[in-house]
């Protein structure tokens, strides 16, 4: 988690420090793209469950699986904000994988909240990452419901994540609507 966050800071610092017209040619960004691919592979290769165990039963293993999924979503999304990556190999995740990770995060988070003593605050990052990858109002509602459950358990910080996600969803919806008006 720390490696992905440190990498993201270096990535965005380099992007912001590089003039837009030079980004496509910058060899430093080539190196960061490759490092990003390597980090994605490290996330995917992280053994959090026994290969013989399809669904983890231990609550801490469930939490590790959730966090790994959130890290994958977070890391790959960091490469979607700039167009300079078009000709480079970068860490990517397709929509099917995104949907699988979101579904897993939501189902496992619900289990952790209802059947374990794991503090709900540990689920805020994964829920935030899942939330930035959903369009469906049904899935948005599930995320808000889980955040509400976390709040009821005393973690009022979940209100902030809820507000951030609702603002994000509104912005995404507005962007789509303005795009439709232009066509």
Steps between C-alpha positions, in 0.01 A plus 500: 500500500780736590688412181194582285440830682866604479506409132182703435658806661813465285286438190286809542796718599683395183190561286441843650866595463515393134357738240197348328656519153803295621319230699461260208877505440631509856714192577436553871132433437596186305678376812203589722264317263714186529525537877121534506464173309738332746300627798176374343660157463617511863146582613357215294765254618451584866395172661231592750312171495592136460465386143285216633263748666272675250323725748689604809336423833738678735386863548852640468556308178169636370621850588831437320312384189282812510800730537685324218200556271479865599872548439466352154215739416690796648828425328357443153270803522801726558594443136164618365531871573753596230511423128878464485473126572336411168819367337640338814439172673332592828318317778144449386190325618211424268134559585437133575783498755377829646151357541641189668711703743210731587265206557759327716567815706129554561417139588802448724456839671141411581610169651769668708258759633228256595692193614830623649644755738726655233464881533303641209742789469742255335254465213484870409784495247368191319146641494631832365688318224199283416285811495717675243455206266121459503238663284197296600273669752438155651870454577526859619214428738676189632814702568302770679323233706829349611635846584187564707557174688855614574367833627249325727792316658651834602728590212353835395790553260301278265275804446793672330558206265127493425504872417811463285346215304169678449688805373710276273193322361326833438809629316522184289128518419533871406798422277305230318198729463708787359666254258157389380393859443808566284423213262 
